[in-house]
Structures are given as C-alpha cells and as structure tokens.
C-alpha cells in the first residue's frame, strides 16, 4: 500500500497533489486497475474532490462490483457528504468482501472516532489483524487513546506508527503531542523540531511547535514560526491570533493590535477570544483552539 493518506485529515498539499497526479497517470495507463484504488479514493476524500471521487466509485463498481476497493470508494463518497451511516455500511461491505483489507477497517474507525471511541478502537484493532504494519490504524488508536486521556497508550501507538513510517512529519508531531501531554516539554520540543526539519512547509507541525514554544516562554522562537505560518497561510485565523498573543508576550503591543484587527476581519466569530486577549495582563494564559486539522 502506498504511504499516502493517514487520516487526521491534514496533509501537506504539495505532497498530496503529487500523489494525485501519480494516480491519474497510473489510471491512464491501466484504467481497469483495482489495486491501491482504496488509497486513491481516500486521497480524493482529503482533497475534497467530490465529482472525481463519485466518478471513481462508479467506475470501480462497474469494473468489479464485488471488490473492496469499489465499496471503499463509495464509502468515501458518502463520508465526504457527511453521510456517516451510509459510509459505514459501505465500509462494512468492503470488510465482508475482503477481510484482509486493512483500509476498510481503518476508515470505519475514523467514521466512529467522533461518536464512539470504543467502536473506533475495535475497528483499528481489526485493521491491524489484517495488516500489522498498517500505520494508519496505529495512528487511529493513538488518537483514540489520546482522547480517552490514556497518554502512555497514545504515545505507544503513535510511536508504532512513526516506526513504520519514520519520514512522516505528522506522525512525529503526534508523538510530540503525547509526550507534551505527559509533561515532557523538552522531549516534545525535540520531536517537533525533528518533524519541522522533515517537512518545513507542514503547517500543522510548525503550529504545534509554536504553541509549545509559547508554553515554554520561548517567545521569540514562537514568533518566527508564527510569522512563517502567517506568510504561508494569511487567512488562518488561529495562526493570526496566536501571533498576536506572541507579539504581546514579547511586549510589542503595536504588532499585537495589528494582528488582532486582522484576526477580527478574517474570523468575526473570534471576537470574544480577541476581547479576552485584550483584557488579559501580559503573562496570563489565553486559550486558543488548535489549528484546523481538516
């Protein structure tokens, strides 16, 4: 299986775009290919290519209606439309048709993850029974245990995923998150540094590092990361808000006010959060939402 999507639903766009072009080239050469089409349909899900995903699902179904790849593609189509129950029905059908298809279990796990963590865990465990090196399932289990506040378990599963796919910056960042949650800030920072080194343009890992640096009172370093993110993602309100906060922490009230004004324009819903920051004294903590992972 190709080392493309892992499911937080966050991805380096350039890498995903390259993968999309590769799959398009493969399908042009072999239009009846089924192998790895479950990965391609998940890639289209990440890119929110509704029309292309629906077309792929129809084509795969016409090629082989009893293939797990076809039913995974149909399930991904429903998932993209937020029709969770229909998506799960399709993923279960894929599991029945091919019990060795780890992706069918993993995708079901991700559909469950927001509503039933125990069912999600079971799905990811079933995926690992089908393929013990399916790092997507190790990642999914890590996420479930992190949400259950079982930090050591989360770290273990994230590390297993990262061992299988060591060049994935997002996975290293997830290990860093778990390490941070158990109180080892220096260890977490080392992991975030490694993740940023692996993928300098990955916004999520750089954002997590910036928030870590703020919590460690290393404000100048945090500002550098956040300015980099602002330049690459000027409409990301959480980045702008955190940059305003960082400017205030280093005593630059003018730049902080400028960023808050921009944040208010970009995201009017953040008005209360902005007001709270404006009312706090310099060293008070102000909560900020995590950068959107989707």
C-alpha angles and dihedrals in degrees: 000000000000118000094242127114121029109179117244082103090239122114145161099259094213092055092047092048090052090050091050091053090048092053091047090053092048092050091049089057095041112021092174094055116130101171112105093003089122086064092047093051090050089049089054088050090056091050091046091232095164098172096043092046093051091048092049091050092052092048094049091047091052091048095050120352091190096055121114089220092062094050092046089053090050090048091051089051091055091044091054088053090052091246095138101171093052090047091052091049089055094046090050089051089052089051091052093049093048117014089183093062103106093185092065090059095041094052090049087053091055091050089054097043098089096046111026118021094182092057089045091053091050091051093050091047090052089051090055091050087057094045121004091196095055095123092187088068093048087052091049092052090049090054092049093051092046089055089049088052090241090139100174091049090048092051092049093053094043089051091051089053091048092049090056094044105025096168095060109108094194091058092049088050090053091053087050091052092054092046089051091050091056090053104258100126096166091051091048092049091052089054093048089049090053091048093051090047089053094048113015093178096050101116097196098057092043090050091050090050091051092053090047091052091051091052088051090050092243091135101161092056090047090052091054091053093045093047088052089052093046091054093049097038107027093167097052102112096195091056091049091047093050090047090053088051092049092049089052091050091056091047100254099133094167095058090041091056091047091053092047090053090051091047090053091053095045095045116018088180089069092066094109092049090049092049090050091053091049091053097048125092117245101270099038117115116244116194118236129189118247116261109272108270095196 
